[in-house]
Amino acid sequence: MSSNGHASLDRPDTGPGQVAAVHEAPAVAGPAARDGSGGAPAPGRAPWQDPSLPAEERVEDLLARLTLEEKLAQLSGMWLGATATEHDMAPHQHDLVDETLDWTELTRSGLGQLTRPFGTAPVDPAAGAAALARRQAEIVAAGRFGIPALAHEECLAGVMTWGATVYPTPLAWGASFDPALVGRMAAQIGATMRRLGIHQGLAPVLDVVRDPRWGRTEETIGEDPYLVGTIGTAYVRGLESAGIVATLKHFAGYSASRAGRNFGPVAVGPRELADTLLLPFEMALRDGGARSVMHSYAEIDGVPCAADETLLTGLLRDAWGFTGTVVADYFGVSFLQSLHGVAATPAEAAALALTAGVDVELPAVRCYGPPLLRAVRAGAVPVSLVDRAARRVLRQKCELGLLDPDWQPTPPALAGPDGADGGVDLDPPAHRELARQLAEESVVLLANDGTLPLRPGSRVAVVGPLADSPAAMLNCYSFPSHVADAHPGLSGAVAIPTLLAALRTELGAAGLAHVAGGTLDEQEMPEIVRAAAAAANADVCVAVLGDRAGLFGAGTSGEGCDAEDLELPGRQAELLDAVLATGTPVVLVMLSGRPYALGRYADRLAAVVQAFFPGEEGGPAVAGVLSGRVCPSGRLPVGVPRRPGGQPAGYHGPALAHRTEVSTVDPTPLFPFGHGLSYTAFAWEDVRVDGAPVPGPVELGTDGELTLSLAVRNTGHRAGAEVVQLYLHDPIAQVTRPVQRLTGYARVALGPGEARRVEFRVHADLSCFTGRSGHRIVEPGELELRLSASSADHRHTVLVRLTGPERRVDYRRRLTAAVTVH
């Protein structure tokens, strides 16, 4: 893929409460204007400058011209604006950031990447794009070959920059069960990044939730690998369709740490790793076309992923055929020395990572700089490993158009007739509308005794610390949560209506009474008493509880904000008990980054609504569900536990992972994976296999395929969407298997009385697993295909008998059930 007009940026100097002004970007010629002999204009083009030649040929020609220093320069980035203070963004950052780096000296040999040019501090989008172009021009002018840097940015909930649309968190994507909509969102995000001159996005997160106490649960798509893989693949396709390099993270096992502790050791077996934790990565690479992978901070059975050649080369490249780049999670190469203790020096850390297959050190040069240079010159590290990594980096730059002779640093956002003077709107109405649609589809109605929708004219008490909080809508990797909190004087560039404000719009202000009951951090008893009094004087009480996202202890959810158990944070449990004690019907609204245990309240609540950080339009989306304007259609991507302990307890486990008679701990969830209610009703009818009724067990060869279908009818009086889920149950296998696992799903929108037929094409490959031999196999025997409304609500079961020989399969197998809705 070739693209012109890409650029990158640094962080203009800004003070608290300030946004950088626009600076004019100089016009600088692209790479073809310089040859390899000191910068004189080239009379003709070298092969590497010729876009008509294959990328491999161009890269080999350029690689042969580079010095060792120039090759190494392509293997690291620079993080302009990062500081070395103890109160900066992340622990250990102050130990590893070098504020003395000389920009001129560093770029003389070239530069691989520019790190987070927009997401490090508040910057006006037009000013940021201009600064990025200026930095790129300086990089091109400094090096012998004029190779631009590749600029990357976070994009988990939208582009990580001031003023950009904040979409729902990935856990909400999973709740939507709508890959097509997630793909549209990702394409919007990618188009915005491309306008700004960004080339690579650090998303999606494909870690499968294994213990929701983990603070980064909010960044994941769910607890089922098939859901994570299909939704994640849709995101990758959308981002890549805009010309942005999607980066899968975190490869691999990061979410399976002991006790859900960030950076904690991972002790999984090869079967769980292959069949659960790696499956989404396989899907997103093969079916999504992701061009980059970020290694995990984790150690798996004592081997850090950044130093695991079996994982990053043997599996990823040799077995799966991946040809893109592997980039380090921030400071991950240095952590081999400082945290993991498998290297004694930065040079040893560099050697381990480079040998394993880490091509690019991020966020800044440290181990891959002078330490690696000295090690290669001393013969301790083969130059062939440097060439291997540089070749991959240069090929990606070639695909992005950065080696083309007509490349210019000015990004599309500044290239129009108005340029920067016209401003750069990163939150246009079309983006807000899509953010609203995804938020609405992701809201899950967990329980309802008929109190919802709220009746017109009712007196409603709205209580809870999150009812009037814009932050309640935002995940940790949204710009306001991640960066803007460090700039308290900065005015918000994106409008984020609170749930209270949205309810006033939906219901009118006259019947609403609001008492916060304290903040999430400070809930004193007098404030709780006031909230209870408001509830007692109302017809209905809406209690808005949950999380505040933050980094490393600054929130109750987010990176480094792990939980000891799944009790409601702070004194929210006391607040909820107090309003329940009034006898007024209570509707609990959870705005959170993880599920919390609700068993002690379940039989006293009139209704429960779950929204996982639904983004800038989350307030209107949730208010729409409460008022009845929106018919709820979200489904749980993670189960909601009954009790706060007993973790991990996901549905995707073998029989002994669930309730048994030999343990006093019952992990059965209060609301299971896939659960969600509606304001209308649906009938599931006329199940067929290959177009015919199902009289009994269906025989299928171990290399065969069948089409399973049913009709879904909306029997209610309003439009709604049903989510049909297909689970596979393998009762007898040569190794223990999950009791059931998601194998397909379809979101079906229906008007009143409307019916549609849903078809799943199910190949025998979907029953495969890693057998005793260590290879993935399709085993003959009995299976059940369960058409279900959740992992605990099975509507129809079809028995399948796989016949024929055991088959060994690899990464080329069928990974998904094709779905058609007629």
GUKE-453883 format. One record per residue (C-alpha): residue number from 1; z, x negated, y. Coordinates in steps of 0.5 Angstrom, whole numbers. Each point is the difference from the previous one (the first is absolute). Last residue first. Example, Ala and Ser with C-alpha at 12.3 -4.5 7.8 and 13.67 -1.06 7.14 Angstrom:
! residues 2
(2 (14 -27 -2))
(1 (2 2 -7))
***
This chain:
! residues 822
(822 (10 64 -26))
(821 (5 -6 0))
(820 (-2 -6 -3))
(819 (5 -6 -2))
(818 (-2 -6 -4))
(817 (6 -3 -4))
(816 (2 -7 3))
(815 (0 -7 -3))
(814 (-6 0 -5))
(813 (0 -7 -3))
(812 (-3 -6 3))
(811 (7 -3 1))
(810 (0 -1 -8))
(809 (0 4 -6))
(808 (2 -1 -7))
(807 (-2 6 -5))
(806 (4 2 -6))
(805 (-5 3 -4))
(804 (-2 8 -1))
(803 (4 6 2))
(802 (4 2 6))
(801 (3 7 -1))
(800 (1 4 6))
(799 (4 6 1))
(798 (0 4 7))
(797 (6 2 3))
(796 (0 5 6))
(795 (5 2 5))
(794 (4 -6 0))
(793 (6 0 6))
(792 (4 -7 -1))
(791 (-5 -5 2))
(790 (-2 5 5))
(789 (-5 6 1))
(788 (-3 -2 -7))
(787 (-6 0 -5))
(786 (3 -4 -5))
(785 (-5 -4 -5))
(784 (4 -2 -6))
(783 (-2 -6 -5))
(782 (0 -1 -7))
(781 (-3 -6 -4))
(780 (-5 -6 1))
(779 (2 -5 5))
(778 (-4 -3 6))
(777 (2 -7 1))
(776 (2 -5 6))
(775 (2 -6 -3))
(774 (7 -3 -1))
(773 (-1 0 -8))
(772 (6 5 0))
(771 (-4 5 4))
(770 (-2 0 8))
(769 (-2 8 1))
(768 (-6 4 0))
(767 (0 8 0))
(766 (-4 0 6))
(765 (-5 -4 -4))
(764 (-1 6 -4))
(763 (-4 3 6))
(762 (2 6 4))
(761 (-5 4 4))
(760 (4 5 4))
(759 (-3 6 2))
(758 (4 5 5))
(757 (-3 7 1))
(756 (1 4 6))
(755 (3 7 2))
(754 (1 4 6))
(753 (4 6 1))
(752 (3 -3 6))
(751 (-4 -6 2))
(750 (1 -6 -4))
(749 (1 -8 1))
(748 (0 -4 -6))
(747 (3 -7 -1))
(746 (-2 -3 -6))
(745 (4 -5 -5))
(744 (-1 -5 -5))
(743 (3 -4 -6))
(742 (8 1 3))
(741 (4 -3 -6))
(740 (4 3 -5))
(739 (6 -2 -4))
(738 (-1 -7 2))
(737 (-2 -4 -6))
(736 (4 -4 -6))
(735 (-5 -5 -4))
(734 (-4 2 -6))
(733 (-1 7 3))
(732 (3 7 -2))
(731 (0 5 5))
(730 (-5 -2 5))
(729 (1 5 6))
(728 (-6 0 5))
(727 (1 4 7))
(726 (-5 4 4))
(725 (2 3 6))
(724 (-2 6 4))
(723 (2 0 7))
(722 (-1 7 3))
(721 (-2 1 8))
(720 (1 6 4))
(719 (-3 6 3))
(718 (4 6 1))
(717 (1 7 -4))
(716 (2 -3 -7))
(715 (-4 0 -6))
(714 (-4 -7 1))
(713 (-3 -1 -6))
(712 (-1 -7 -4))
(711 (-5 0 -6))
(710 (0 -5 -5))
(709 (-3 -6 -3))
(708 (0 -6 -5))
(707 (-6 -4 0))
(706 (0 -5 -6))
(705 (-2 -7 -1))
(704 (-1 -5 -6))
(703 (2 -7 -2))
(702 (6 1 -4))
(701 (-4 6 -3))
(700 (3 7 2))
(699 (2 6 -4))
(698 (3 6 3))
(697 (6 3 -3))
(696 (0 8 0))
(695 (-5 6 3))
(694 (-1 -3 7))
(693 (-5 4 3))
(692 (-7 -3 1))
(691 (-3 -4 6))
(690 (1 -7 -2))
(689 (8 2 -1))
(688 (2 7 3))
(687 (6 3 4))
(686 (-1 7 2))
(685 (5 1 5))
(684 (5 -3 5))
(683 (3 5 5))
(682 (2 -2 7))
(681 (5 3 5))
(680 (1 -1 8))
(679 (5 -3 4))
(678 (0 -6 -4))
(677 (5 -5 -4))
(676 (0 -7 -2))
(675 (1 -4 -6))
(674 (-4 -6 -2))
(673 (6 -5 -2))
(672 (6 5 -2))
(671 (5 3 5))
(670 (7 -1 -2))
(669 (-2 -6 -4))
(668 (3 -1 -7))
(667 (3 -7 0))
(666 (6 3 -4))
(665 (5 -6 -1))
(664 (5 2 -6))
(663 (-4 -4 -5))
(662 (-1 1 -7))
(661 (-2 7 0))
(660 (-7 -1 4))
(659 (-2 1 7))
(658 (-6 -4 2))
(657 (-2 -7 -1))
(656 (1 0 -7))
(655 (-6 5 -1))
(654 (-5 -6 3))
(653 (-1 0 8))
(652 (-4 3 6))
(651 (5 5 2))
(650 (4 -5 4))
(649 (7 -1 -1))
(648 (2 -7 3))
(647 (6 2 2))
(646 (6 3 -3))
(645 (3 2 7))
(644 (-1 5 5))
(643 (0 6 -4))
(642 (-6 5 -1))
(641 (-5 -4 2))
(640 (-7 2 4))
(639 (-6 -3 -4))
(638 (-5 -4 3))
(637 (-7 2 2))
(636 (2 7 1))
(635 (-5 5 1))
(634 (-3 3 7))
(633 (-3 7 1))
(632 (4 3 5))
(631 (-3 6 3))
(630 (0 -2 8))
(629 (1 6 5))
(628 (6 2 -4))
(627 (5 -2 5))
(626 (3 -5 -4))
(625 (-6 -3 -2))
(624 (-3 0 7))
(623 (6 -4 2))
(622 (-1 -5 -5))
(621 (-7 -1 2))
(620 (2 0 8))
(619 (5 -5 -1))
(618 (-4 -5 -5))
(617 (-6 -1 5))
(616 (2 -7 2))
(615 (2 -2 -7))
(614 (2 4 -6))
(613 (6 -4 -2))
(612 (1 3 -7))
(611 (1 7 1))
(610 (4 4 -5))
(609 (2 8 1))
(608 (6 3 -3))
(607 (1 7 0))
(606 (6 5 0))
(605 (5 -6 -2))
(604 (7 2 -3))
(603 (-3 -1 -8))
(602 (-3 -7 2))
(601 (6 -3 4))
(600 (3 -5 -5))
(599 (-7 -1 -3))
(598 (-3 -3 6))
(597 (-1 -7 -1))
(596 (-4 -4 5))
(595 (-8 -1 -1))
(594 (-3 -6 4))
(593 (-3 -1 7))
(592 (3 6 3))
(591 (0 7 4))
(590 (3 5 -4))
(589 (1 7 2))
(588 (5 4 -3))
(587 (0 7 2))
(586 (7 3 0))
(585 (2 8 -1))
(584 (6 1 4))
(583 (6 0 -4))
(582 (4 -5 5))
(581 (2 -5 -6))
(580 (-8 -2 0))
(579 (1 -2 7))
(578 (6 -5 -1))
(577 (-3 -2 -7))
(576 (-6 -2 3))
(575 (3 -4 6))
(574 (5 -3 -5))
(573 (-6 -3 -4))
(572 (-3 -2 6))
(571 (6 -5 1))
(570 (-5 -6 0))
(569 (-5 0 -5))
(568 (-1 5 -5))
(567 (2 -2 -7))
(566 (-5 -4 -4))
(565 (4 -6 -2))
(564 (0 -7 2))
(563 (-6 0 5))
(562 (-5 -5 2))
(561 (-2 -1 7))
(560 (-3 -7 0))
(559 (-7 4 1))
(558 (1 7 2))
(557 (5 5 -1))
(556 (7 1 3))
(555 (-2 -4 6))
(554 (2 -6 4))
(553 (2 -3 -6))
(552 (-6 -5 -2))
(551 (-5 4 4))
(550 (0 7 2))
(549 (-1 7 -2))
(548 (5 6 2))
(547 (1 4 -6))
(546 (2 7 -2))
(545 (3 7 3))
(544 (-3 6 4))
(543 (5 6 -2))
(542 (-4 7 2))
(541 (5 5 0))
(540 (-2 7 0))
(539 (3 7 3))
(538 (4 -4 5))
(537 (7 0 3))
(536 (3 -4 -6))
(535 (-5 -5 0))
(534 (2 -2 7))
(533 (7 0 -2))
(532 (-2 -5 -5))
(531 (-3 -4 5))
(530 (6 0 4))
(529 (4 -2 -5))
(528 (-4 -6 -2))
(527 (0 -3 7))
(526 (7 1 0))
(525 (1 -4 -7))
(524 (-4 -6 3))
(523 (-7 -2 -3))
(522 (-2 -6 3))
(521 (-6 -4 -4))
(520 (-4 5 -1))
(519 (1 3 7))
(518 (5 6 1))
(517 (0 7 -2))
(516 (-6 1 3))
(515 (1 7 3))
(514 (-6 5 1))
(513 (0 7 1))
(512 (-7 4 -1))
(511 (-1 7 2))
(510 (-3 -1 7))
(509 (-4 -6 -1))
(508 (-6 3 -4))
(507 (-2 0 -7))
(506 (-5 -5 -1))
(505 (0 -4 7))
(504 (8 0 -1))
(503 (-1 -2 -7))
(502 (-5 -6 2))
(501 (6 -2 6))
(500 (5 0 -6))
(499 (-4 -4 -5))
(498 (-2 -5 5))
(497 (-6 -1 4))
(496 (-3 -7 -1))
(495 (-5 -2 6))
(494 (-3 -7 -1))
(493 (1 -5 6))
(492 (7 0 0))
(491 (4 -3 6))
(490 (2 -7 -1))
(489 (7 -1 3))
(488 (3 -1 -7))
(487 (-4 -6 -2))
(486 (2 -2 -7))
(485 (0 7 -2))
(484 (-8 0 1))
(483 (-1 -5 -5))
(482 (1 3 -7))
(481 (2 7 1))
(480 (-4 1 6))
(479 (-6 -3 -4))
(478 (0 3 -6))
(477 (2 -4 -6))
(476 (7 2 -1))
(475 (-2 8 0))
(474 (0 5 6))
(473 (2 7 0))
(472 (7 0 1))
(471 (-1 -5 6))
(470 (-2 6 4))
(469 (7 2 0))
(468 (2 7 2))
(467 (1 3 -7))
(466 (2 -7 -3))
(465 (8 0 1))
(464 (1 7 -3))
(463 (0 7 3))
(462 (-5 6 1))
(461 (3 7 1))
(460 (-5 5 -1))
(459 (1 7 3))
(458 (-5 4 -4))
(457 (-6 4 5))
(456 (-5 -2 -5))
(455 (2 -1 -7))
(454 (0 -7 -3))
(453 (-5 -2 -5))
(452 (5 -1 -4))
(451 (6 4 -2))
(450 (-3 2 -6))
(449 (5 -4 -5))
(448 (-4 -6 1))
(447 (0 -7 -3))
(446 (-4 -6 0))
(445 (-5 1 6))
(444 (-4 -6 0))
(443 (-3 -2 7))
(442 (-6 -5 -2))
(441 (-6 5 2))
(440 (3 1 7))
(439 (0 -7 1))
(438 (-7 -2 -2))
(437 (-2 6 4))
(436 (4 -2 6))
(435 (-3 -8 -1))
(434 (-7 3 0))
(433 (1 4 6))
(432 (3 -6 4))
(431 (-6 -4 -2))
(430 (-5 5 2))
(429 (4 1 7))
(428 (0 -8 2))
(427 (6 -5 -2))
(426 (-3 -7 1))
(425 (-3 2 7))
(424 (-3 -7 3))
(423 (-1 0 7))
(422 (-6 1 4))
(421 (1 -6 4))
(420 (0 -4 -6))
(419 (-7 1 -1))
(418 (-4 5 4))
(417 (-7 -1 -3))
(416 (3 -1 -7))
(415 (2 -7 -3))
(414 (7 0 1))
(413 (2 4 -5))
(412 (-5 -2 -5))
(411 (3 -7 0))
(410 (-2 -6 5))
(409 (0 -6 -5))
(408 (-7 -1 -1))
(407 (-4 -1 -6))
(406 (-8 -1 0))
(405 (0 -6 -4))
(404 (4 3 -6))
(403 (6 -4 -2))
(402 (5 6 2))
(401 (-5 5 -3))
(400 (6 3 -5))
(399 (-3 -2 -6))
(398 (-1 -7 2))
(397 (8 0 2))
(396 (1 3 -7))
(395 (-4 -6 -3))
(394 (3 -5 5))
(393 (7 2 -3))
(392 (-2 0 -7))
(391 (-3 -7 1))
(390 (6 -3 3))
(389 (4 2 -6))
(388 (-4 -3 -5))
(387 (-1 -6 5))
(386 (7 -1 1))
(385 (1 0 -8))
(384 (-6 -5 -1))
(383 (4 -5 5))
(382 (5 -1 -6))
(381 (7 0 2))
(380 (5 -6 -1))
(379 (-6 -5 1))
(378 (3 -3 7))
(377 (-5 3 4))
(376 (1 7 -3))
(375 (8 0 1))
(374 (-1 -3 7))
(373 (-4 6 2))
(372 (4 5 -4))
(371 (6 -3 5))
(370 (-4 0 6))
(369 (-2 8 0))
(368 (0 4 -6))
(367 (8 0 -1))
(366 (1 2 8))
(365 (-6 4 3))
(364 (1 7 2))
(363 (1 7 -3))
(362 (-2 -1 -5))
(361 (-3 -6 -4))
(360 (-7 2 -3))
(359 (-3 -1 -7))
(358 (6 1 -4))
(357 (-3 -1 -7))
(356 (6 -3 -5))
(355 (-3 -7 2))
(354 (0 1 7))
(353 (7 3 0))
(352 (3 -6 -4))
(351 (-3 -5 4))
(350 (2 3 6))
(349 (8 1 -2))
(348 (-1 -8 -2))
(347 (-2 -2 7))
(346 (5 5 3))
(345 (6 -4 -4))
(344 (4 1 -6))
(343 (-4 5 -3))
(342 (3 6 -5))
(341 (6 1 4))
(340 (-2 8 1))
(339 (3 0 7))
(338 (-2 -6 4))
(337 (-5 -3 -4))
(336 (-4 5 -3))
(335 (2 4 6))
(334 (-5 -5 4))
(333 (-6 3 -4))
(332 (3 8 1))
(331 (0 -2 8))
(330 (-3 7 1))
(329 (-3 3 -6))
(328 (-5 -5 -2))
(327 (-8 1 0))
(326 (-4 1 -7))
(325 (-7 0 2))
(324 (-6 4 -3))
(323 (-4 -2 -7))
(322 (4 5 -4))
(321 (-3 -1 -7))
(320 (6 4 -4))
(319 (1 -5 -5))
(318 (-1 -6 3))
(317 (1 2 7))
(316 (7 4 0))
(315 (2 -1 -7))
(314 (-1 -8 -1))
(313 (0 -2 8))
(312 (6 4 3))
(311 (4 2 -6))
(310 (-1 -6 -4))
(309 (0 -4 6))
(308 (7 2 2))
(307 (3 -4 6))
(306 (-1 6 5))
(305 (3 5 -5))
(304 (6 -4 -1))
(303 (2 -1 -8))
(302 (7 1 -2))
(301 (-2 6 -4))
(300 (-4 3 6))
(299 (2 -3 6))
(298 (-2 4 6))
(297 (-3 -1 7))
(296 (-6 3 -2))
(295 (-7 -3 1))
(294 (-5 3 5))
(293 (-7 2 -3))
(292 (-6 0 4))
(291 (-7 3 -1))
(290 (2 7 -3))
(289 (-6 4 -3))
(288 (3 6 -1))
(287 (-2 2 -8))
(286 (1 -7 -2))
(285 (5 -3 5))
(284 (4 6 1))
(283 (0 2 -7))
(282 (2 -6 -3))
(281 (6 -1 6))
(280 (2 7 -2))
(279 (1 -2 -7))
(278 (4 -6 1))
(277 (7 3 0))
(276 (-1 5 -5))
(275 (-4 -2 -6))
(274 (0 -7 1))
(273 (7 -2 3))
(272 (3 5 -5))
(271 (-3 -3 -6))
(270 (1 -7 2))
(269 (8 1 1))
(268 (3 1 6))
(267 (6 -4 3))
(266 (-1 0 8))
(265 (4 -4 4))
(264 (2 3 7))
(263 (-4 -2 6))
(262 (2 7 3))
(261 (6 3 -5))
(260 (-2 6 -4))
(259 (5 -1 -5))
(258 (-4 -5 -3))
(257 (-7 -1 3))
(256 (-5 4 -3))
(255 (-4 2 7))
(254 (-2 -7 1))
(253 (-4 0 -7))
(252 (-6 -3 2))
(251 (-4 -2 4))
(250 (3 4 6))
(249 (-5 2 3))
(248 (-7 1 0))
(247 (-4 -2 6))
(246 (-6 4 3))
(245 (-5 -4 4))
(244 (-3 4 5))
(243 (-7 2 1))
(242 (1 7 1))
(241 (-2 2 -7))
(240 (6 -5 -2))
(239 (5 4 3))
(238 (-2 7 -3))
(237 (-1 -3 -7))
(236 (7 -4 0))
(235 (3 7 2))
(234 (-3 3 -6))
(233 (2 -5 -5))
(232 (7 1 3))
(231 (0 7 -1))
(230 (-3 -1 -7))
(229 (4 -6 -2))
(228 (7 3 2))
(227 (-1 7 -3))
(226 (-2 -4 -7))
(225 (6 -5 1))
(224 (5 6 1))
(223 (6 -1 4))
(222 (-3 1 7))
(221 (-5 -3 6))
(220 (5 -5 2))
(219 (2 -2 7))
(218 (5 5 0))
(217 (3 -4 -6))
(216 (1 -6 4))
(215 (7 1 0))
(214 (1 -1 -7))
(213 (5 6 -2))
(212 (-6 3 -3))
(211 (0 -4 -6))
(210 (-6 -1 -4))
(209 (-5 2 5))
(208 (-7 -2 -1))
(207 (-2 -6 5))
(206 (-7 1 2))
(205 (1 -1 7))
(204 (-7 1 4))
(203 (0 -4 4))
(202 (0 -6 4))
(201 (-7 1 4))
(200 (-5 -5 1))
(199 (-6 -1 6))
(198 (3 2 6))
(197 (-4 0 6))
(196 (3 6 4))
(195 (-6 5 -2))
(194 (1 -3 -7))
(193 (7 2 0))
(192 (-1 7 2))
(191 (-6 1 -5))
(190 (5 -2 -5))
(189 (5 5 2))
(188 (-5 6 0))
(187 (-3 -2 -7))
(186 (7 -1 -3))
(185 (2 7 3))
(184 (-7 3 -4))
(183 (2 -4 -6))
(182 (7 4 0))
(181 (-3 6 1))
(180 (-5 -1 -6))
(179 (6 -2 -4))
(178 (4 6 1))
(177 (6 1 -5))
(176 (4 1 7))
(175 (7 -3 -2))
(174 (-4 -6 -2))
(173 (-2 -1 7))
(172 (7 2 3))
(171 (3 -6 -4))
(170 (-6 -4 3))
(169 (4 1 7))
(168 (-4 6 5))
(167 (-5 -3 5))
(166 (2 -3 7))
(165 (-6 0 4))
(164 (0 -6 4))
(163 (3 -1 7))
(162 (3 -7 -1))
(161 (-2 -3 -6))
(160 (1 0 -8))
(159 (-6 4 -2))
(158 (1 6 -3))
(157 (6 1 -5))
(156 (-1 -6 -5))
(155 (-5 -4 5))
(154 (3 -7 1))
(153 (-4 -4 3))
(152 (-5 -6 -1))
(151 (-5 -4 4))
(150 (-5 -5 -4))
(149 (-1 -6 5))
(148 (-7 -2 2))
(147 (-4 -6 -2))
(146 (-3 -4 5))
(145 (-2 -6 -4))
(144 (3 -6 3))
(143 (6 4 2))
(142 (3 1 7))
(141 (-5 5 3))
(140 (0 5 -5))
(139 (8 0 0))
(138 (0 1 8))
(137 (-5 6 -1))
(136 (4 3 -5))
(135 (6 -1 4))
(134 (-4 4 6))
(133 (-2 5 -4))
(132 (7 2 -3))
(131 (2 0 8))
(130 (-5 5 1))
(129 (2 4 -6))
(128 (7 0 2))
(127 (-1 2 7))
(126 (-4 6 -2))
(125 (5 2 -5))
(124 (6 -1 5))
(123 (5 -5 -3))
(122 (7 1 -3))
(121 (2 -5 -4))
(120 (-2 -3 -7))
(119 (-4 5 -2))
(118 (-7 -1 4))
(117 (-1 -7 -2))
(116 (3 0 -7))
(115 (-2 -7 -3))
(114 (-6 -3 2))
(113 (-4 -3 -6))
(112 (-3 -6 -3))
(111 (0 -5 6))
(110 (-5 -6 2))
(109 (1 -7 0))
(108 (1 0 8))
(107 (4 6 -1))
(106 (7 -3 -1))
(105 (-1 -5 5))
(104 (-1 5 5))
(103 (5 5 -2))
(102 (5 -5 0))
(101 (6 2 -5))
(100 (7 -1 3))
(99 (2 7 -1))
(98 (0 -1 -8))
(97 (3 6 -3))
(96 (3 -1 -7))
(95 (8 0 1))
(94 (-1 5 6))
(93 (-4 4 -5))
(92 (6 0 -6))
(91 (2 7 1))
(90 (-5 4 4))
(89 (-3 3 7))
(88 (4 -5 4))
(87 (8 0 1))
(86 (1 -7 -2))
(85 (-6 -3 5))
(84 (-6 -4 -2))
(83 (-5 5 3))
(82 (-7 3 -2))
(81 (-4 0 6))
(80 (-6 -3 -3))
(79 (0 0 -8))
(78 (-5 -5 -2))
(77 (-4 0 -7))
(76 (-1 -4 -6))
(75 (-5 -2 -5))
(74 (-6 -1 5))
(73 (3 -6 3))
(72 (1 -3 -7))
(71 (-8 -1 0))
(70 (0 -3 7))
(69 (5 -5 -2))
(68 (-4 -2 -6))
(67 (-6 -1 4))
(66 (-5 6 -1))
(65 (-8 -1 -1))
(64 (0 1 -7))
(63 (4 7 1))
(62 (-5 2 5))
(61 (-6 -1 -5))
(60 (4 3 -6))
(59 (2 6 5))
(58 (-8 2 2))
(57 (-2 -1 -8))
(56 (6 5 -2))
(55 (-2 5 6))
(54 (-7 1 -2))
(53 (-5 -3 5))
(52 (-3 5 5))
(51 (6 -1 5))
(50 (-2 -7 1))
(49 (6 -4 3))
(48 (2 -3 -6))
(47 (-7 -3 -2))
(46 (0 -4 7))
(45 (-3 3 5))
(44 (-5 -3 5))
(43 (0 -4 7))
(42 (8 0 -1))
(41 (3 0 7))
(40 (5 -6 0))
(39 (7 1 -2))
(38 (2 -6 -3))
(37 (-4 -1 -6))
(36 (1 6 -5))
(35 (-5 4 4))
(34 (2 5 5))
(33 (-3 7 3))
(32 (-1 3 -7))
(31 (8 1 0))
(30 (-1 5 6))
(29 (-1 -1 7))
(28 (6 2 5))
(27 (0 5 6))
(26 (7 0 3))
(25 (5 6 -1))
(24 (3 3 6))
(23 (7 1 0))
(22 (3 7 0))
(21 (7 0 2))
(20 (6 0 -5))
(19 (5 5 -1))
(18 (7 0 3))
(17 (6 3 -2))
(16 (3 -7 -2))
(15 (-4 -5 2))
(14 (-7 -2 -2))
(13 (-4 -6 -2))
(12 (-7 1 -3))
(11 (1 0 -7))
(10 (-6 -3 -3))
(9 (-7 3 -2))
(8 (-5 1 -5))
(7 (-8 1 0))
(6 (-5 4 -4))
(5 (-7 2 3))
(4 (-4 -1 -5))
(3 (1 3 -8))
(2 (-3 -3 -6))
(1 (2 3 -7))
***
